[in-house]
Amino acid sequence: MIYSSSTTAEGETFEEWMKALMPHYMEAHADVIKDPKNGKEEQMKWMVDNKARFEAA
């Protein structure tokens, strides 16, 4: 499975895929991760949407 604009990652499961993408998210999207507006509810919505993209690919 590959995704994330210009970043590629592989994983047999969604969890493996997310683990492979974690360095990218921590570097390229640190501002979003640290923004207090993006609380638990927003994070959960993003995870649901991201899992749907993984399963559709």
CHARMM-style PDB file with segment names, atoms N, HN, CA, C and O in Angstrom:
ATOM      1  N   MET     1       0.841  -1.166   0.000  1.00  0.00      PROA
ATOM      2  CA  MET     1       0.000   0.000   0.000  1.00  0.00      PROA
ATOM      3  C   MET     1       0.889   1.232   0.000  1.00  0.00      PROA
ATOM      4  O   MET     1       1.833   1.310   0.786  1.00  0.00      PROA
ATOM      5  N   ILE     2       0.607   2.181  -0.856  1.00  0.00      PROA
ATOM      6  HN  ILE     2      -0.160   2.117  -1.495  1.00  0.00      PROA
ATOM      7  CA  ILE     2       1.376   3.411  -0.883  1.00  0.00      PROA
ATOM      8  C   ILE     2       0.421   4.602  -0.836  1.00  0.00      PROA
ATOM      9  O   ILE     2      -0.660   4.556  -1.423  1.00  0.00      PROA
ATOM     10  N   TYR     3       0.809   5.643  -0.154  1.00  0.00      PROA
ATOM     11  HN  TYR     3       1.687   5.680   0.322  1.00  0.00      PROA
ATOM     12  CA  TYR     3       0.030   6.863  -0.122  1.00  0.00      PROA
ATOM     13  C   TYR     3       0.791   7.956   0.586  1.00  0.00      PROA
ATOM     14  O   TYR     3       1.814   7.703   1.222  1.00  0.00      PROA
ATOM     15  N   SER     4       0.308   9.131   0.482  1.00  0.00      PROA
ATOM     16  HN  SER     4      -0.523   9.337  -0.034  1.00  0.00      PROA
ATOM     17  CA  SER     4       0.746  10.336   1.175  1.00  0.00      PROA
ATOM     18  C   SER     4       1.481  11.254   0.217  1.00  0.00      PROA
ATOM     19  O   SER     4       2.695  11.433   0.311  1.00  0.00      PROA
ATOM     20  N   SER     5       0.752  11.812  -0.675  1.00  0.00      PROA
ATOM     21  HN  SER     5      -0.235  11.666  -0.752  1.00  0.00      PROA
ATOM     22  CA  SER     5       1.249  12.735  -1.694  1.00  0.00      PROA
ATOM     23  C   SER     5       2.546  12.237  -2.304  1.00  0.00      PROA
ATOM     24  O   SER     5       2.510  11.295  -3.095  1.00  0.00      PROA
ATOM     25  N   SER     6       3.685  12.820  -1.976  1.00  0.00      PROA
ATOM     26  HN  SER     6       3.714  13.585  -1.334  1.00  0.00      PROA
ATOM     27  CA  SER     6       4.938  12.387  -2.590  1.00  0.00      PROA
ATOM     28  C   SER     6       5.690  11.386  -1.721  1.00  0.00      PROA
ATOM     29  O   SER     6       6.784  10.957  -2.088  1.00  0.00      PROA
ATOM     30  N   THR     7       5.135  11.014  -0.597  1.00  0.00      PROA
ATOM     31  HN  THR     7       4.247  11.363  -0.299  1.00  0.00      PROA
ATOM     32  CA  THR     7       5.778  10.065   0.304  1.00  0.00      PROA
ATOM     33  C   THR     7       5.176   8.686   0.083  1.00  0.00      PROA
ATOM     34  O   THR     7       3.961   8.548  -0.059  1.00  0.00      PROA
ATOM     35  N   THR     8       6.020   7.674   0.054  1.00  0.00      PROA
ATOM     36  HN  THR     8       7.007   7.786   0.170  1.00  0.00      PROA
ATOM     37  CA  THR     8       5.515   6.318  -0.099  1.00  0.00      PROA
ATOM     38  C   THR     8       5.818   5.519   1.156  1.00  0.00      PROA
ATOM     39  O   THR     8       6.804   5.765   1.852  1.00  0.00      PROA
ATOM     40  N   ALA     9       4.949   4.562   1.428  1.00  0.00      PROA
ATOM     41  HN  ALA     9       4.148   4.362   0.863  1.00  0.00      PROA
ATOM     42  CA  ALA     9       5.132   3.679   2.577  1.00  0.00      PROA
ATOM     43  C   ALA     9       4.451   2.365   2.256  1.00  0.00      PROA
ATOM     44  O   ALA     9       3.495   2.319   1.483  1.00  0.00      PROA
ATOM     45  N   GLU    10       4.945   1.314   2.847  1.00  0.00      PROA
ATOM     46  HN  GLU    10       5.722   1.352   3.476  1.00  0.00      PROA
ATOM     47  CA  GLU    10       4.362   0.001   2.628  1.00  0.00      PROA
ATOM     48  C   GLU    10       3.985  -0.618   3.956  1.00  0.00      PROA
ATOM     49  O   GLU    10       4.613  -0.365   4.984  1.00  0.00      PROA
ATOM     50  N   GLY    11       2.944  -1.435   3.915  1.00  0.00      PROA
ATOM     51  HN  GLY    11       2.433  -1.641   3.080  1.00  0.00      PROA
ATOM     52  CA  GLY    11       2.515  -2.170   5.092  1.00  0.00      PROA
ATOM     53  C   GLY    11       1.409  -3.119   4.712  1.00  0.00      PROA
ATOM     54  O   GLY    11       0.536  -2.778   3.915  1.00  0.00      PROA
ATOM     55  N   GLU    12       1.440  -4.299   5.273  1.00  0.00      PROA
ATOM     56  HN  GLU    12       2.150  -4.576   5.921  1.00  0.00      PROA
ATOM     57  CA  GLU    12       0.397  -5.291   5.004  1.00  0.00      PROA
ATOM     58  C   GLU    12      -0.906  -4.915   5.697  1.00  0.00      PROA
ATOM     59  O   GLU    12      -1.990  -5.211   5.194  1.00  0.00      PROA
ATOM     60  N   THR    13      -0.800  -4.265   6.844  1.00  0.00      PROA
ATOM     61  HN  THR    13       0.081  -4.025   7.253  1.00  0.00      PROA
ATOM     62  CA  THR    13      -1.978  -3.852   7.595  1.00  0.00      PROA
ATOM     63  C   THR    13      -1.976  -2.334   7.719  1.00  0.00      PROA
ATOM     64  O   THR    13      -0.961  -1.679   7.484  1.00  0.00      PROA
ATOM     65  N   PHE    14      -3.118  -1.793   8.087  1.00  0.00      PROA
ATOM     66  HN  PHE    14      -3.943  -2.326   8.277  1.00  0.00      PROA
ATOM     67  CA  PHE    14      -3.214  -0.354   8.303  1.00  0.00      PROA
ATOM     68  C   PHE    14      -2.219   0.097   9.372  1.00  0.00      PROA
ATOM     69  O   PHE    14      -1.568   1.132   9.225  1.00  0.00      PROA
ATOM     70  N   GLU    15      -2.105  -0.680  10.442  1.00  0.00      PROA
ATOM     71  HN  GLU    15      -2.633  -1.520  10.562  1.00  0.00      PROA
ATOM     72  CA  GLU    15      -1.198  -0.331  11.533  1.00  0.00      PROA
ATOM     73  C   GLU    15       0.256  -0.304  11.063  1.00  0.00      PROA
ATOM     74  O   GLU    15       1.006   0.600  11.431  1.00  0.00      PROA
ATOM     75  N   GLU    16       0.660  -1.281  10.256  1.00  0.00      PROA
ATOM     76  HN  GLU    16       0.051  -2.016   9.957  1.00  0.00      PROA
ATOM     77  CA  GLU    16       2.027  -1.311   9.720  1.00  0.00      PROA
ATOM     78  C   GLU    16       2.267  -0.124   8.797  1.00  0.00      PROA
ATOM     79  O   GLU    16       3.332   0.493   8.820  1.00  0.00      PROA
ATOM     80  N   TRP    17       1.277   0.182   7.997  1.00  0.00      PROA
ATOM     81  HN  TRP    17       0.412  -0.319   7.978  1.00  0.00      PROA
ATOM     82  CA  TRP    17       1.370   1.298   7.063  1.00  0.00      PROA
ATOM     83  C   TRP    17       1.523   2.621   7.815  1.00  0.00      PROA
ATOM     84  O   TRP    17       2.359   3.453   7.462  1.00  0.00      PROA
ATOM     85  N   MET    18       0.708   2.805   8.851  1.00  0.00      PROA
ATOM     86  HN  MET    18       0.029   2.129   9.138  1.00  0.00      PROA
ATOM     87  CA  MET    18       0.799   4.025   9.648  1.00  0.00      PROA
ATOM     88  C   MET    18       2.151   4.120  10.350  1.00  0.00      PROA
ATOM     89  O   MET    18       2.730   5.202  10.438  1.00  0.00      PROA
ATOM     90  N   LYS    19       2.650   3.001  10.844  1.00  0.00      PROA
ATOM     91  HN  LYS    19       2.180   2.122  10.772  1.00  0.00      PROA
ATOM     92  CA  LYS    19       3.958   2.996  11.503  1.00  0.00      PROA
ATOM     93  C   LYS    19       5.055   3.406  10.515  1.00  0.00      PROA
ATOM     94  O   LYS    19       5.980   4.136  10.870  1.00  0.00      PROA
ATOM     95  N   ALA    20       4.940   2.928   9.274  1.00  0.00      PROA
ATOM     96  HN  ALA    20       4.189   2.335   8.985  1.00  0.00      PROA
ATOM     97  CA  ALA    20       5.921   3.283   8.245  1.00  0.00      PROA
ATOM     98  C   ALA    20       5.841   4.764   7.881  1.00  0.00      PROA
ATOM     99  O   ALA    20       6.855   5.365   7.526  1.00  0.00      PROA
ATOM    100  N   LEU    21       4.665   5.352   7.962  1.00  0.00      PROA
ATOM    101  HN  LEU    21       3.841   4.863   8.251  1.00  0.00      PROA
ATOM    102  CA  LEU    21       4.490   6.765   7.629  1.00  0.00      PROA
ATOM    103  C   LEU    21       4.812   7.712   8.785  1.00  0.00      PROA
ATOM    104  O   LEU    21       4.956   8.916   8.572  1.00  0.00      PROA
ATOM    105  N   MET    22       4.924   7.187   9.991  1.00  0.00      PROA
ATOM    106  HN  MET    22       4.807   6.209  10.163  1.00  0.00      PROA
ATOM    107  CA  MET    22       5.109   8.039  11.164  1.00  0.00      PROA
ATOM    108  C   MET    22       6.291   9.008  11.042  1.00  0.00      PROA
ATOM    109  O   MET    22       6.125  10.181  11.377  1.00  0.00      PROA
ATOM    110  N   PRO    23       7.469   8.586  10.582  1.00  0.00      PROA
ATOM    111  CA  PRO    23       8.566   9.565  10.444  1.00  0.00      PROA
ATOM    112  C   PRO    23       8.197  10.732   9.518  1.00  0.00      PROA
ATOM    113  O   PRO    23       8.562  11.878   9.782  1.00  0.00      PROA
ATOM    114  N   HSD    24       7.478  10.436   8.443  1.00  0.00      PROA
ATOM    115  HN  HSD    24       7.181   9.505   8.229  1.00  0.00      PROA
ATOM    116  CA  HSD    24       7.034  11.493   7.529  1.00  0.00      PROA
ATOM    117  C   HSD    24       6.096  12.457   8.245  1.00  0.00      PROA
ATOM    118  O   HSD    24       6.274  13.673   8.168  1.00  0.00      PROA
ATOM    119  N   TYR    25       5.106  11.922   8.936  1.00  0.00      PROA
ATOM    120  HN  TYR    25       4.962  10.934   8.998  1.00  0.00      PROA
ATOM    121  CA  TYR    25       4.148  12.788   9.624  1.00  0.00      PROA
ATOM    122  C   TYR    25       4.832  13.643  10.684  1.00  0.00      PROA
ATOM    123  O   TYR    25       4.520  14.826  10.821  1.00  0.00      PROA
ATOM    124  N   MET    26       5.757  13.058  11.434  1.00  0.00      PROA
ATOM    125  HN  MET    26       6.011  12.097  11.323  1.00  0.00      PROA
ATOM    126  CA  MET    26       6.433  13.791  12.509  1.00  0.00      PROA
ATOM    127  C   MET    26       7.308  14.919  11.959  1.00  0.00      PROA
ATOM    128  O   MET    26       7.473  15.952  12.608  1.00  0.00      PROA
ATOM    129  N   GLU    27       7.863  14.720  10.772  1.00  0.00      PROA
ATOM    130  HN  GLU    27       7.730  13.881  10.245  1.00  0.00      PROA
ATOM    131  CA  GLU    27       8.720  15.751  10.183  1.00  0.00      PROA
ATOM    132  C   GLU    27       7.923  16.763   9.362  1.00  0.00      PROA
ATOM    133  O   GLU    27       8.021  17.969   9.585  1.00  0.00      PROA
ATOM    134  N   ALA    28       7.146  16.269   8.424  1.00  0.00      PROA
ATOM    135  HN  ALA    28       7.067  15.289   8.243  1.00  0.00      PROA
ATOM    136  CA  ALA    28       6.471  17.155   7.471  1.00  0.00      PROA
ATOM    137  C   ALA    28       5.201  17.800   8.018  1.00  0.00      PROA
ATOM    138  O   ALA    28       4.770  18.837   7.514  1.00  0.00      PROA
ATOM    139  N   HSD    29       4.604  17.207   9.032  1.00  0.00      PROA
ATOM    140  HN  HSD    29       4.954  16.365   9.442  1.00  0.00      PROA
ATOM    141  CA  HSD    29       3.323  17.706   9.539  1.00  0.00      PROA
ATOM    142  C   HSD    29       3.353  17.972  11.039  1.00  0.00      PROA
ATOM    143  O   HSD    29       2.318  17.921  11.703  1.00  0.00      PROA
ATOM    144  N   ALA    30       4.531  18.253  11.570  1.00  0.00      PROA
ATOM    145  HN  ALA    30       5.372  18.294  11.031  1.00  0.00      PROA
ATOM    146  CA  ALA    30       4.674  18.495  13.012  1.00  0.00      PROA
ATOM    147  C   ALA    30       3.780  19.641  13.479  1.00  0.00      PROA
ATOM    148  O   ALA    30       3.232  19.597  14.581  1.00  0.00      PROA
ATOM    149  N   ASP    31       3.633  20.666  12.641  1.00  0.00      PROA
ATOM    150  HN  ASP    31       4.077  20.703  11.746  1.00  0.00      PROA
ATOM    151  CA  ASP    31       2.794  21.800  13.015  1.00  0.00      PROA
ATOM    152  C   ASP    31       1.344  21.383  13.216  1.00  0.00      PROA
ATOM    153  O   ASP    31       0.686  21.858  14.142  1.00  0.00      PROA
ATOM    154  N   VAL    32       0.845  20.508  12.368  1.00  0.00      PROA
ATOM    155  HN  VAL    32       1.380  20.122  11.616  1.00  0.00      PROA
ATOM    156  CA  VAL    32      -0.532  20.028  12.482  1.00  0.00      PROA
ATOM    157  C   VAL    32      -0.684  19.154  13.725  1.00  0.00      PROA
ATOM    158  O   VAL    32      -1.662  19.275  14.462  1.00  0.00      PROA
ATOM    159  N   ILE    33       0.281  18.284  13.949  1.00  0.00      PROA
ATOM    160  HN  ILE    33       1.076  18.185  13.351  1.00  0.00      PROA
ATOM    161  CA  ILE    33       0.230  17.377  15.095  1.00  0.00      PROA
ATOM    162  C   ILE    33       0.240  18.163  16.406  1.00  0.00      PROA
ATOM    163  O   ILE    33      -0.467  17.803  17.348  1.00  0.00      PROA
ATOM    164  N   LYS    34       1.031  19.228  16.473  1.00  0.00      PROA
ATOM    165  HN  LYS    34       1.605  19.521  15.708  1.00  0.00      PROA
ATOM    166  CA  LYS    34       1.179  19.996  17.710  1.00  0.00      PROA
ATOM    167  C   LYS    34       0.116  21.077  17.900  1.00  0.00      PROA
ATOM    168  O   LYS    34       0.017  21.656  18.981  1.00  0.00      PROA
ATOM    169  N   ASP    35      -0.673  21.353  16.878  1.00  0.00      PROA
ATOM    170  HN  ASP    35      -0.593  20.882  16.000  1.00  0.00      PROA
ATOM    171  CA  ASP    35      -1.686  22.402  16.956  1.00  0.00      PROA
ATOM    172  C   ASP    35      -2.793  21.995  17.932  1.00  0.00      PROA
ATOM    173  O   ASP    35      -3.425  20.956  17.738  1.00  0.00      PROA
ATOM    174  N   PRO    36      -3.039  22.791  18.975  1.00  0.00      PROA
ATOM    175  CA  PRO    36      -4.058  22.438  19.960  1.00  0.00      PROA
ATOM    176  C   PRO    36      -5.478  22.380  19.384  1.00  0.00      PROA
ATOM    177  O   PRO    36      -6.360  21.770  19.989  1.00  0.00      PROA
ATOM    178  N   LYS    37      -5.707  23.000  18.233  1.00  0.00      PROA
ATOM    179  HN  LYS    37      -4.990  23.495  17.741  1.00  0.00      PROA
ATOM    180  CA  LYS    37      -7.024  22.911  17.589  1.00  0.00      PROA
ATOM    181  C   LYS    37      -7.317  21.490  17.127  1.00  0.00      PROA
ATOM    182  O   LYS    37      -8.479  21.114  16.974  1.00  0.00      PROA
ATOM    183  N   ASN    38      -6.278  20.704  16.906  1.00  0.00      PROA
ATOM    184  HN  ASN    38      -5.334  21.010  17.030  1.00  0.00      PROA
ATOM    185  CA  ASN    38      -6.440  19.342  16.416  1.00  0.00      PROA
ATOM    186  C   ASN    38      -6.469  18.374  17.596  1.00  0.00      PROA
ATOM    187  O   ASN    38      -5.538  17.595  17.803  1.00  0.00      PROA
ATOM    188  N   GLY    39      -7.542  18.438  18.356  1.00  0.00      PROA
ATOM    189  HN  GLY    39      -8.298  19.071  18.188  1.00  0.00      PROA
ATOM    190  CA  GLY    39      -7.691  17.603  19.540  1.00  0.00      PROA
ATOM    191  C   GLY    39      -8.007  16.159  19.194  1.00  0.00      PROA
ATOM    192  O   GLY    39      -7.938  15.745  18.036  1.00  0.00      PROA
ATOM    193  N   LYS    40      -8.356  15.407  20.221  1.00  0.00      PROA
ATOM    194  HN  LYS    40      -8.412  15.743  21.161  1.00  0.00      PROA
ATOM    195  CA  LYS    40      -8.608  13.975  20.097  1.00  0.00      PROA
ATOM    196  C   LYS    40      -9.702  13.681  19.065  1.00  0.00      PROA
ATOM    197  O   LYS    40      -9.571  12.750  18.271  1.00  0.00      PROA
ATOM    198  N   GLU    41     -10.767  14.466  19.075  1.00  0.00      PROA
ATOM    199  HN  GLU    41     -10.873  15.223  19.720  1.00  0.00      PROA
ATOM    200  CA  GLU    41     -11.871  14.243  18.134  1.00  0.00      PROA
ATOM    201  C   GLU    41     -11.401  14.394  16.687  1.00  0.00      PROA
ATOM    202  O   GLU    41     -11.735  13.571  15.835  1.00  0.00      PROA
ATOM    203  N   GLU    42     -10.633  15.437  16.414  1.00  0.00      PROA
ATOM    204  HN  GLU    42     -10.362  16.105  17.106  1.00  0.00      PROA
ATOM    205  CA  GLU    42     -10.114  15.660  15.059  1.00  0.00      PROA
ATOM    206  C   GLU    42      -9.146  14.547  14.658  1.00  0.00      PROA
ATOM    207  O   GLU    42      -9.153  14.099  13.511  1.00  0.00      PROA
ATOM    208  N   GLN    43      -8.314  14.103  15.601  1.00  0.00      PROA
ATOM    209  HN  GLN    43      -8.309  14.467  16.532  1.00  0.00      PROA
ATOM    210  CA  GLN    43      -7.379  13.008  15.327  1.00  0.00      PROA
ATOM    211  C   GLN    43      -8.125  11.723  14.978  1.00  0.00      PROA
ATOM    212  O   GLN    43      -7.744  11.009  14.050  1.00  0.00      PROA
ATOM    213  N   MET    44      -9.185  11.434  15.722  1.00  0.00      PROA
ATOM    214  HN  MET    44      -9.494  12.014  16.476  1.00  0.00      PROA
ATOM    215  CA  MET    44      -9.957  10.214  15.471  1.00  0.00      PROA
ATOM    216  C   MET    44     -10.635  10.278  14.101  1.00  0.00      PROA
ATOM    217  O   MET    44     -10.670   9.280  13.382  1.00  0.00      PROA
ATOM    218  N   LYS    45     -11.171  11.441  13.738  1.00  0.00      PROA
ATOM    219  HN  LYS    45     -11.142  12.252  14.322  1.00  0.00      PROA
ATOM    220  CA  LYS    45     -11.796  11.596  12.422  1.00  0.00      PROA
ATOM    221  C   LYS    45     -10.755  11.365  11.329  1.00  0.00      PROA
ATOM    222  O   LYS    45     -11.027  10.684  10.340  1.00  0.00      PROA
ATOM    223  N   TRP    46      -9.561  11.935  11.509  1.00  0.00      PROA
ATOM    224  HN  TRP    46      -9.339  12.488  12.312  1.00  0.00      PROA
ATOM    225  CA  TRP    46      -8.499  11.769  10.522  1.00  0.00      PROA
ATOM    226  C   TRP    46      -8.118  10.299  10.388  1.00  0.00      PROA
ATOM    227  O   TRP    46      -7.910   9.814   9.276  1.00  0.00      PROA
ATOM    228  N   MET    47      -8.025   9.582  11.512  1.00  0.00      PROA
ATOM    229  HN  MET    47      -8.194   9.976  12.416  1.00  0.00      PROA
ATOM    230  CA  MET    47      -7.653   8.162  11.474  1.00  0.00      PROA
ATOM    231  C   MET    47      -8.713   7.345  10.734  1.00  0.00      PROA
ATOM    232  O   MET    47      -8.370   6.458   9.951  1.00  0.00      PROA
ATOM    233  N   VAL    48      -9.979   7.629  10.969  1.00  0.00      PROA
ATOM    234  HN  VAL    48     -10.257   8.349  11.605  1.00  0.00      PROA
ATOM    235  CA  VAL    48     -11.060   6.923  10.274  1.00  0.00      PROA
ATOM    236  C   VAL    48     -10.961   7.178   8.776  1.00  0.00      PROA
ATOM    237  O   VAL    48     -11.056   6.244   7.980  1.00  0.00      PROA
ATOM    238  N   ASP    49     -10.770   8.438   8.388  1.00  0.00      PROA
ATOM    239  HN  ASP    49     -10.693   9.196   9.035  1.00  0.00      PROA
ATOM    240  CA  ASP    49     -10.640   8.782   6.968  1.00  0.00      PROA
ATOM    241  C   ASP    49      -9.405   8.127   6.350  1.00  0.00      PROA
ATOM    242  O   ASP    49      -9.465   7.625   5.227  1.00  0.00      PROA
ATOM    243  N   ASN    50      -8.299   8.130   7.069  1.00  0.00      PROA
ATOM    244  HN  ASN    50      -8.250   8.538   7.981  1.00  0.00      PROA
ATOM    245  CA  ASN    50      -7.058   7.553   6.562  1.00  0.00      PROA
ATOM    246  C   ASN    50      -7.185   6.035   6.401  1.00  0.00      PROA
ATOM    247  O   ASN    50      -6.687   5.467   5.429  1.00  0.00      PROA
ATOM    248  N   LYS    51      -7.852   5.387   7.354  1.00  0.00      PROA
ATOM    249  HN  LYS    51      -8.257   5.849   8.143  1.00  0.00      PROA
ATOM    250  CA  LYS    51      -8.050   3.934   7.260  1.00  0.00      PROA
ATOM    251  C   LYS    51      -8.928   3.603   6.054  1.00  0.00      PROA
ATOM    252  O   LYS    51      -8.693   2.605   5.373  1.00  0.00      PROA
ATOM    253  N   ALA    52      -9.930   4.426   5.789  1.00  0.00      PROA
ATOM    254  HN  ALA    52     -10.121   5.237   6.342  1.00  0.00      PROA
ATOM    255  CA  ALA    52     -10.792   4.213   4.625  1.00  0.00      PROA
ATOM    256  C   ALA    52      -9.978   4.316   3.333  1.00  0.00      PROA
ATOM    257  O   ALA    52     -10.188   3.532   2.407  1.00  0.00      PROA
ATOM    258  N   ARG    53      -9.051   5.279   3.263  1.00  0.00      PROA
ATOM    259  HN  ARG    53      -8.880   5.916   4.015  1.00  0.00      PROA
ATOM    260  CA  ARG    53      -8.185   5.396   2.082  1.00  0.00      PROA
ATOM    261  C   ARG    53      -7.307   4.155   1.934  1.00  0.00      PROA
ATOM    262  O   ARG    53      -7.122   3.652   0.826  1.00  0.00      PROA
ATOM    263  N   PHE    54      -6.773   3.665   3.039  1.00  0.00      PROA
ATOM    264  HN  PHE    54      -6.924   4.073   3.939  1.00  0.00      PROA
ATOM    265  CA  PHE    54      -5.929   2.470   3.015  1.00  0.00      PROA
ATOM    266  C   PHE    54      -6.727   1.275   2.491  1.00  0.00      PROA
ATOM    267  O   PHE    54      -6.258   0.544   1.618  1.00  0.00      PROA
ATOM    268  N   GLU    55      -7.921   1.084   3.024  1.00  0.00      PROA
ATOM    269  HN  GLU    55      -8.302   1.677   3.733  1.00  0.00      PROA
ATOM    270  CA  GLU    55      -8.732  -0.070   2.637  1.00  0.00      PROA
ATOM    271  C   GLU    55      -9.234   0.022   1.204  1.00  0.00      PROA
ATOM    272  O   GLU    55      -9.476  -1.004   0.569  1.00  0.00      PROA
ATOM    273  N   ALA    56      -9.395   1.235   0.685  1.00  0.00      PROA
ATOM    274  HN  ALA    56      -9.199   2.069   1.201  1.00  0.00      PROA
ATOM    275  CA  ALA    56      -9.873   1.412  -0.685  1.00  0.00      PROA
ATOM    276  C   ALA    56      -8.773   1.172  -1.716  1.00  0.00      PROA
ATOM    277  O   ALA    56      -9.059   0.878  -2.877  1.00  0.00      PROA
ATOM    278  N   ALA    57      -7.537   1.295  -1.298  1.00  0.00      PROA
ATOM    279  HN  ALA    57      -7.305   1.534  -0.355  1.00  0.00      PROA
ATOM    280  CA  ALA    57      -6.411   1.168  -2.237  1.00  0.00      PROA
ATOM    281  C   ALA    57      -6.064  -0.281  -2.524  1.00  0.00      PROA
ATOM    282  OT1 ALA    57      -5.143  -0.555  -3.293  1.00  0.00      PROA
TER     283      ALA     57
END
